[in-house]
Amino acid sequence: MNHWGGNTGGGGSSLANGDAISNFVVDIAVLKKSQLGNPDLAPLVITKSYWDETNWGDGGYSAGKRVTKGEFYYQAHTDTGWPGIVFDSTTYNGITASIAHASDLSYEQQNAEDQGLPLSSFSSNLPYVKLSDGRTITSVAYPTGVSFDGTGRLWIADNGPDQNFKIFNVPSTGTPTQVTTFGDTGGVFAGPTKGLAGEKRFWGPRGVGFGDNGEIIVGTSGIPGQVQGGTDVRVFDSSGTALWNVKGIFMHAPDIDPSSNGTSIYTAAQRYEMDYSKVPGKSWKQAAVTLDPFRFPGDQRLLTANEIAFVRVINGKKFLFTSNMYGQFVAVFRFEANSEIAIPAAIFGIASNQRGAAWTQGKEPAWDGDADANKNRRQVWRDTNGNGVVDTGEFSDVQMPFPYAAGIDVDDNGNVWVAGKLNVHNNAFREGGNLVIPFGSIDANGVPFSGSTPKFVDIPISLIPTADQGVSTGHMRYLAATDTAVMATGDYYSYNLYVIDGHLKSTTPTLRFKLDLGYNSLGVSNPDILQTDTSKMVLPNVFAADVDYLYVGYIDNGPDAKVRGEITVYSMVDGHKVGWIVPGAETNHFAGNFDMRIGIQVRKMADGSRVITAEENGGGKFMVYRWVP
């Protein structure tokens, strides 16, 4: 069964005549009946955005569905007479309210405000509300949108700690006064369970508007909106009763909570709940947010894209591991009691040394040695005092198994693995084998990797055919239950796959099988899907494994059904092909590419069935396949 999560519309990109909700919004506007050629669409919610993986940016939404894209674009079109939409401005009885700043925005501040990020670096130029007659409203911490309702009250979206909407009376003269609010104070970060989603527990308010019948329409996008939040438009009647909503996310490769029997799924900053008794599309819901920008403003997820997630439960405690699509780092988070918030705990540089990364806040120590001496060296941070903040003196470093290592995995024991080369590690050449960073122990503050000593794990060349000896592996998975390493040759695409038992614990590892994954570029060297027609090629890329099966995804069409999103299933006993999984009718038979270092995760359920999650960036969602072998 092809379930999914993260998007109200499961049908995918505009390129496939789908119905996906866009990835994120910067602002919203609401068009009423008098402004529409088809008044039945009112209230029509228009979103302002830019780059969008679904190709549905600047979408319009009505009655819980996407109904248009770009038709009511906010720029004026003189050829059609469309006047355009002016965001961050609203007028009532001759008074215009708008979002203002003391000076023009720098590129950096504009980007921060578009993403809803904290503005601590721009404290001298914070936004405020300005009225056309010169009056100002400066009591709202972080105003992001304004709109007068039908009675003349001014609503202001507040992306500050309150995460709600402030409502003001605006007299013809004199000081505007706040009279009430809309939404739970503190939003999704309020107690008693911080991070728990709710109908009026907003996250990242972006804008507000009103329908002909007084409908209250709010737009939120999370923090940061584009890569961790998404589109979240909620419509209420005039009394505040929920009518409909639409949601969408960016590109994510989520993971299944191993303690949930497949019902709890994490992206890098959100948690979703699945109810498989419901039909696809109704079976998922947003359950929680795990990133708190107010308590932990240095959280690395605020500062760079994190699209890959791993969830592990160690000694009864849950941990979240994240990375970006390139495997440049692995970030580690711990969960606090009675909360959904994941607290920063550690960061390991992998494909990038992380020197000068924003999350270091300039607190990293100086490195000695030249570029060659440090070519395998990667920065490590561990939260030794348990405050969730990067502090001076908390840095160390680790050596990679070769300079361009990028293949990552986190095993069920919480050990971080880095794919290296198919040979024995050579200290003189500083390459070979794989790297494991043991989970170590959990200290008194709940921070893992205490006492962890990274080590290289050799791969005996006697197990590897001559042609592949010493070849780099760009992807790997490690099955702790059977001490099995699964590695594929190739820095980006995956060519030959090796399954080796006894990899970590045995002095005599054995090769279970080698599998040719069927790479066929039709003679094109290093094909690039953005510049090459890859539709007839077979380009294996990502894979996952459990004790019984191997699951392989492709950068474009698969070898059997010849569609994007195809996952080939092989036996982990001997590598024979079992079958394949493809996007079903439930999702318009559509999926985007597999182009992350980790694109597939799998869990075996109590009844023997599998829950398989897969990235689906073309449709602003993630796939959740329920498979009974």
C-alpha positions in Angstrom: 0.0 0.0 0.0 1.4 3.4 -1.0 0.9 5.7 1.9 2.6 9.0 2.2 3.1 11.9 4.6 3.9 15.6 4.7 1.6 16.9 1.9 -2.1 17.3 1.7 -1.9 16.4 -2.0 -0.3 13.1 -2.8 -0.4 13.4 -6.6 3.0 15.0 -7.1 4.5 17.8 -9.1 2.8 20.1 -11.6 4.9 18.3 -14.2 2.7 15.2 -13.7 -0.6 17.0 -13.4 -0.4 16.4 -9.7 -2.0 18.2 -6.7 0.9 18.7 -4.4 0.9 21.6 -2.0 4.0 23.8 -2.4 7.1 23.4 -0.3 6.8 26.6 1.8 5.4 30.1 1.9 6.9 33.5 2.6 3.5 35.2 2.9 -0.2 34.8 2.0 -2.9 37.0 0.5 -6.7 36.2 0.4 -8.9 37.0 -2.6 -12.6 37.5 -2.1 -15.5 36.8 -4.5 -15.4 40.3 -6.0 -11.7 39.7 -7.0 -12.3 36.4 -8.7 -13.7 35.3 -12.1 -14.9 32.2 -10.3 -16.4 33.3 -7.0 -16.9 29.7 -6.0 -13.2 29.6 -5.2 -13.5 32.3 -2.5 -11.8 32.6 -0.2 -8.8 31.9 -2.4 -5.5 31.8 -0.6 -2.5 33.0 -2.7 0.9 32.1 -1.4 4.2 33.9 -2.1 7.3 31.8 -2.4 10.2 31.2 -4.7 12.2 28.0 -5.7 9.9 25.0 -5.1 10.8 21.4 -5.8 7.1 20.6 -6.7 7.0 23.3 -9.4 3.9 24.6 -7.5 5.4 27.8 -6.0 3.0 30.8 -5.8 0.1 28.4 -5.6 -3.5 29.2 -4.9 -5.6 27.1 -2.5 -9.4 26.8 -2.0 -11.4 24.4 0.1 -8.4 22.3 1.0 -7.1 21.9 -2.5 -4.5 23.5 -4.8 -6.5 25.1 -7.6 -4.0 27.3 -9.4 -0.4 28.3 -9.8 1.0 31.7 -10.7 -2.3 32.9 -12.1 -2.6 35.5 -9.4 1.1 36.1 -9.1 2.0 39.1 -6.9 3.7 41.0 -9.6 1.4 43.2 -11.8 0.7 42.1 -15.3 -0.1 45.1 -17.4 -1.1 43.0 -20.4 -4.1 41.5 -18.5 -4.8 44.3 -16.2 -4.0 42.3 -13.1 -2.8 44.9 -10.5 -0.7 42.4 -8.6 -0.8 41.6 -4.9 1.0 43.8 -2.4 2.1 41.7 0.6 2.8 43.1 4.1 0.3 45.9 3.6 -3.4 46.4 4.4 -5.8 49.3 4.2 -9.1 50.1 6.0 -10.9 53.4 6.0 -8.0 55.3 4.5 -5.4 54.0 6.9 -2.7 51.7 5.6 -0.7 49.4 7.8 2.5 47.8 6.6 5.6 46.0 7.8 8.5 48.5 7.9 12.2 48.7 8.9 14.4 51.6 9.9 16.6 51.0 6.9 16.7 48.8 3.7 17.2 45.1 4.3 20.5 43.5 3.5 20.4 40.3 1.5 21.2 38.3 4.6 18.4 39.9 6.6 15.9 39.5 3.8 16.7 35.8 3.6 16.4 35.4 7.4 13.0 37.1 7.4 11.8 35.1 4.4 12.7 31.9 6.3 11.4 33.2 9.6 14.8 32.8 11.3 15.7 34.6 14.5 16.9 38.2 13.9 19.4 38.5 16.7 22.1 39.5 14.2 19.9 42.4 12.9 18.9 43.9 16.2 19.4 47.5 14.9 16.9 47.0 12.1 14.0 44.9 13.4 10.6 45.0 11.7 7.7 47.0 13.1 4.3 48.0 11.9 3.9 51.5 10.4 0.6 53.3 9.7 0.3 55.6 6.8 -0.4 58.6 9.1 2.9 58.1 10.9 1.8 56.1 13.9 3.7 52.9 14.7 3.2 49.6 16.6 6.5 48.3 18.0 5.1 46.0 20.7 4.9 42.9 18.5 8.2 41.0 18.7 8.6 39.9 15.1 5.8 41.1 12.8 5.6 39.2 9.5 2.2 40.0 8.1 -0.7 42.4 8.6 -4.4 42.5 7.7 -7.5 44.5 8.7 -10.6 42.3 9.4 -14.1 43.3 8.4 -14.6 45.4 11.6 -11.4 47.4 11.2 -9.3 45.5 13.7 -5.7 45.1 12.7 -4.3 41.6 12.9 -0.5 41.2 13.0 1.3 37.9 12.5 3.9 37.5 15.3 6.8 35.2 14.6 8.4 36.0 17.9 8.3 33.7 21.0 4.5 34.1 21.2 4.0 32.4 17.8 0.4 33.8 17.4 -1.6 36.7 15.9 -2.0 40.0 17.8 -5.3 41.9 17.3 -5.3 45.7 17.7 -8.0 48.4 17.7 -6.8 51.2 15.5 -8.7 54.5 16.3 -8.7 57.3 13.8 -6.3 59.1 16.1 -4.3 58.1 19.1 -2.4 54.9 20.0 -3.5 51.6 18.6 -4.1 49.1 21.5 -3.9 45.3 21.5 -7.3 43.9 22.5 -6.8 40.1 22.1 -4.8 37.4 20.3 -5.6 34.4 18.1 -3.7 31.2 18.7 -2.1 29.6 21.7 0.6 31.8 23.3 3.9 30.2 22.6 2.4 28.3 19.6 3.8 24.8 19.1 6.5 25.5 21.7 4.1 26.1 24.5 3.5 23.6 27.4 2.6 21.2 28.7 4.3 19.2 25.9 6.7 21.5 24.1 6.8 20.8 20.4 3.4 19.1 20.2 1.3 20.1 17.2 -2.2 21.5 17.7 -5.0 23.3 15.9 -4.0 26.7 17.1 -0.4 25.9 18.2 1.1 27.8 15.3 4.7 27.4 14.0 6.3 30.3 12.1 3.4 32.7 11.4 3.8 34.4 8.0 0.5 36.1 7.2 -3.2 36.5 7.8 -6.3 37.4 5.8 -10.1 37.2 5.8 -12.9 35.8 3.6 -16.3 37.3 2.6 -17.9 35.6 5.5 -15.3 36.5 8.1 -13.3 33.4 7.6 -9.9 33.7 9.4 -7.1 32.5 7.2 -3.6 32.1 8.6 -0.4 31.1 6.8 2.5 29.6 8.7 5.7 28.1 7.3 7.7 26.8 10.3 11.2 27.9 11.3 13.2 27.8 9.0 10.4 27.8 6.5 11.9 26.4 3.4 14.0 23.4 4.6 12.5 22.4 7.9 8.9 23.8 7.9 6.8 24.0 4.8 3.4 25.3 3.7 0.8 25.4 6.4 -2.4 27.3 5.6 -5.3 26.9 8.0 -8.8 28.3 7.6 -11.2 28.9 10.4 -14.7 30.3 10.4 -15.4 33.7 12.0 -15.8 32.0 15.5 -12.4 30.3 15.2 -13.7 26.8 14.3 -11.4 25.0 11.9 -12.7 24.5 8.4 -9.8 23.2 6.3 -6.1 23.3 5.9 -3.3 22.4 3.5 0.2 21.4 4.2 3.4 20.7 2.3 7.1 20.1 3.1 10.5 20.4 1.4 12.6 17.4 0.4 13.2 14.9 3.2 14.4 11.3 3.7 12.7 10.5 7.0 13.1 7.5 9.4 10.8 5.3 11.4 10.9 5.4 15.2 12.0 1.8 16.0 9.9 1.9 19.2 6.7 2.8 17.4 6.0 -0.3 15.3 5.9 2.0 12.2 3.5 4.6 13.4 5.9 7.4 14.2 8.1 8.9 11.5 10.7 11.7 11.9 12.1 14.2 9.4 15.0 16.3 10.6 12.7 18.7 12.5 9.2 17.2 12.5 7.4 14.1 13.7 4.5 12.5 11.9 2.0 9.9 13.0 0.7 7.2 10.8 -2.6 5.3 11.1 -2.5 2.5 8.6 -6.2 1.6 9.2 -7.0 4.8 7.2 -6.7 5.2 3.4 -3.6 6.8 2.0 -3.8 10.6 2.3 -5.8 10.3 5.5 -3.4 8.0 7.3 -0.8 10.7 8.2 -0.8 13.8 10.4 1.7 16.3 11.6 2.3 15.4 15.2 5.2 17.5 16.5 8.1 19.9 15.9 11.5 19.0 17.3 13.4 22.2 16.8 13.0 25.2 19.2 14.7 28.3 17.8 14.0 30.4 20.9 15.6 28.0 23.5 18.3 26.8 21.2 19.0 29.6 18.6 22.3 28.0 17.7 20.7 24.7 16.7 22.5 23.6 13.5 19.2 22.8 11.8 18.4 26.6 11.7 21.7 27.3 10.0 21.9 24.8 7.2 19.7 22.3 5.3 19.1 19.0 7.0 17.2 16.6 4.8 18.2 13.1 6.2 17.0 11.6 9.5 17.8 8.6 11.6 16.0 7.7 14.8 17.5 5.4 17.3 16.5 4.2 20.8 19.5 3.3 22.9 19.1 2.1 26.5 15.5 3.3 26.4 16.4 6.8 25.3 15.6 8.2 21.9 18.1 10.1 19.7 17.8 11.9 16.4 20.6 11.9 13.9 20.5 14.2 10.9 22.5 15.1 7.8 22.2 17.1 4.6 21.7 15.5 1.2 25.4 15.4 0.6 26.5 13.7 3.8 28.6 16.6 4.8 28.0 16.0 8.6 26.1 14.0 11.1 24.3 16.0 13.8 23.1 14.3 16.9 20.1 15.4 19.2 18.8 14.1 22.4 15.2 14.3 23.6 14.2 15.8 26.9 11.5 14.3 29.1 7.8 15.1 28.5 8.8 17.1 25.4 9.1 16.7 21.6 12.1 19.0 21.4 15.4 17.5 20.3 18.3 19.2 22.0 21.7 19.6 20.1 24.2 17.1 21.5 27.0 16.5 18.9 28.1 17.2 15.4 30.6 15.2 13.3 32.1 16.6 10.1 32.1 14.0 7.4 32.3 15.1 3.7 33.0 18.6 4.9 35.5 19.5 7.7 32.9 22.0 9.1 35.6 24.6 9.6 33.9 28.0 9.7 30.4 26.5 9.6 27.8 28.9 11.0 27.0 26.5 13.9 30.5 26.9 15.3 29.8 30.6 16.1 33.5 31.3 15.8 34.3 29.2 18.8 36.3 26.5 17.1 39.9 26.1 18.0 42.7 26.9 15.5 44.1 23.9 13.6 47.8 23.4 13.0 49.3 21.8 9.9 48.8 22.5 6.2 46.0 21.5 3.9 47.6 18.1 3.1 48.1 17.2 6.7 44.4 18.1 7.4 42.8 16.6 4.3 41.1 13.8 6.3 40.6 15.8 9.4 37.0 16.7 10.4 35.8 18.9 13.2 33.7 17.4 16.0 31.6 19.1 18.6 30.1 17.3 21.7 27.9 19.1 24.2 30.0 18.2 27.2 28.2 20.5 29.7 24.7 19.4 28.4 23.4 23.0 27.8 22.6 22.4 24.2 24.8 25.3 23.2 28.2 25.3 21.4 30.8 26.4 23.9 34.5 27.0 23.6 36.5 23.9 24.7 33.9 21.4 23.4 35.6 20.7 20.1 37.8 17.7 19.0 38.4 16.1 15.6 38.3 12.8 13.8 40.1 11.4 10.7 38.1 10.1 7.7 38.9 6.9 5.9 39.8 8.9 2.8 39.6 12.6 1.9 36.3 12.4 -0.1 34.3 10.1 2.2 30.6 10.9 2.2 28.7 7.7 2.6 27.1 7.6 6.1 25.0 5.4 8.2 23.8 5.2 11.8 23.3 1.6 13.0 20.7 0.4 15.5 23.3 0.8 18.4 23.8 4.5 17.5 27.2 4.0 16.0 28.0 6.4 13.2 29.6 4.8 10.1 31.5 6.4 7.3 32.1 4.5 4.1 35.7 4.3 3.0 37.5 2.0 0.5 37.4 -1.8 -0.1 40.7 -2.6 1.5 42.7 -2.6 4.7 43.3 0.8 6.3 46.8 2.1 5.6 48.1 4.7 8.1 50.9 5.9 5.7 48.5 6.6 2.9 45.7 7.6 5.3 43.0 5.7 3.6 41.2 2.3 3.4 38.5 0.4 5.2 35.5 2.1 6.9 35.3 4.3 9.9 33.0 3.7 12.9 32.4 6.3 15.6 31.1 4.3 18.5 28.0 5.6 20.4 30.0 5.2 23.6 27.9 5.9 26.7 25.4 8.5 27.7 26.7 10.9 30.3 24.9 12.4 33.3 23.5 15.2 31.1 22.0 12.7 28.6 24.6 13.4 26.0 25.8 10.4 24.0 29.3 9.6 22.6 30.9 9.8 26.0 34.2 7.9 25.9 33.8 7.2 22.2 37.0 6.3 20.3 36.7 6.2 16.5 38.4 3.4 14.7 39.0 2.1 11.2 37.5 -1.2 10.3 39.4 -3.2 7.7 38.0 -4.9 4.6 40.2 -7.9 3.7 41.1 -7.6 0.0 41.0 -11.4 -0.2 37.2 -10.9 -0.2 37.2 -8.4 -3.0 37.8 -9.1 -6.7 41.0 -7.5 -8.0 39.1 -4.9 -10.1 37.3 -3.5 -7.0 40.2 -3.8 -4.5 40.8 -0.3 -3.0 37.8 1.2 -4.8 35.9 3.9 -2.9 32.4 3.3 -1.6 29.9 6.1 -1.7 27.1 4.4 0.2 27.0 1.9 3.0 24.7 0.4 5.6 25.6 -1.6 8.7 23.3 -4.1 10.3 24.3 -4.4 13.9 22.1 -7.4 14.6 24.1 -9.6 12.2 27.4 -7.6 12.1 26.9 -7.1 8.4 28.3 -4.3 6.2 26.6 -3.5 2.9 28.7 -1.3 0.7 28.6 -0.2 -3.0 31.4 0.9 -5.2 31.1 4.3 -6.7 31.4 7.8 -5.2 27.9 8.9 -6.3 26.2 6.1 -8.3 26.3 2.6 -7.0 27.8 -0.1 -9.2 28.8 -3.4 -7.4 27.4 -4.1 -4.0 29.2 -6.2 -1.4 27.6 -7.8 1.7 30.3 -8.7 4.3 29.5 -10.6 7.5 31.6 -10.3 10.7 32.7 -6.8 9.6 33.2 -5.2 13.0 33.4 -8.1 15.5 35.0 -11.0 13.7 38.7 -11.5 13.0 37.7 -13.5 9.9 35.0 -11.6 8.0 33.3 -13.4 5.1 31.7 -12.3 1.9 28.1 -13.3 1.8 27.6 -12.2 -1.8 28.5 -9.6 -4.4 25.7 -8.1 -6.5 26.0 -6.2 -9.7 23.3 -3.5 -9.4 22.9 -3.1 -13.1 24.4 0.4 -13.6 24.0 1.3 -17.3 24.8 4.9 -18.4 24.5 3.9 -22.1 28.1 4.9 -22.6 27.8 8.4 -21.1 30.6 9.2 -18.6 29.3 10.6 -15.3 25.7 11.4 -16.5 24.1 14.4 -14.8 20.3 14.2 -14.6 20.1 18.0 -15.0 22.1 18.0 -18.2 21.6 14.5 -19.7 18.7 12.5 -20.8 18.9 9.7 -18.2 15.4 8.3 -18.7 16.6 5.2 -20.5 19.6 4.7 -18.2 19.8 2.5 -15.1 21.6 4.6 -12.4 21.4 2.8 -9.0 22.1 5.3 -6.2 20.7 4.7 -2.7 19.9 1.6 -0.7 18.7 0.3 2.6 18.7 -3.2 4.2 17.2 -5.3 6.9 18.2 -8.8 7.9 16.1 -10.3 5.1 16.0 -7.8 2.2 18.0 -5.2 0.3 16.1 -2.1 -1.1 17.7 -0.2 -4.0 16.6 3.2 -5.4 17.7 5.0 -8.6 18.5 8.5 -9.7 15.9 8.2 -12.5 13.9 5.3 -13.8 14.3 1.8 -12.4 15.2 -1.3 -14.4 12.0 -3.2 -14.3 8.9 -1.0 -14.1 11.0 1.8 -15.7 9.5 4.6 -13.6 11.0 7.1 -11.2 10.8 6.2 -7.5 11.2 2.5 -8.3 12.7 0.4 -5.5 14.2 -3.0 -6.4 14.0 -5.6 -3.6 16.7 -8.3 -3.4 17.2 -11.2 -1.0 19.8 -10.6 1.7 20.4 -14.4 1.7 22.0 -14.6 -1.8 21.2 -11.4 -3.7 18.5 -12.8 -6.0 15.8 -10.3 -7.1 12.6 -10.6 -5.2 10.6 -7.9 -7.0 10.1 -4.1 -7.0 8.0 -1.4 -5.5 6.7 1.6 -7.5 4.5 4.6 -6.7 0.9 3.5 -6.8 -2.4 5.0 -8.0 -2.7 6.5 -4.5 0.1 8.9 -5.5 -0.7 9.4 -9.2 2.1 6.8 -10.0 4.5 9.7 -9.5 7.8 10.2 -7.6 10.8 12.3 -7.9 14.4 11.1 -8.0 16.6 9.5 -5.3 19.4 12.0 -5.0 20.4 12.0 -1.3 23.1 10.0 0.4 20.3 8.3 2.3 17.0 8.1 0.5 15.4 4.9 1.8 14.8 3.7 5.4 13.1 0.5 6.4 11.7 -1.2 9.6 10.5 -4.7 10.1 7.2 -4.6 12.1 6.0 -7.0 14.8 3.9 -8.9 12.2 6.8 -9.3 9.8 5.6 -6.6 7.4 7.8 -3.7 6.4 7.4 0.0 6.6 9.6 1.6 4.0 10.1 5.4 3.8 11.5 7.0 0.7 12.3 10.6 -0.3 9.9 12.1 -2.7 11.1 15.7 -3.3 9.2 16.1 -6.6 5.9 16.0 -4.7 6.9 17.8 -1.5 6.2 14.7 0.7 7.7 11.4 1.7 6.6 8.0 0.6 5.5 5.4 3.2 5.2 1.9 1.7 3.5 -0.9 3.7 4.8 -4.2 2.3 4.0 -7.7 3.3 6.8 -10.0 1.9 
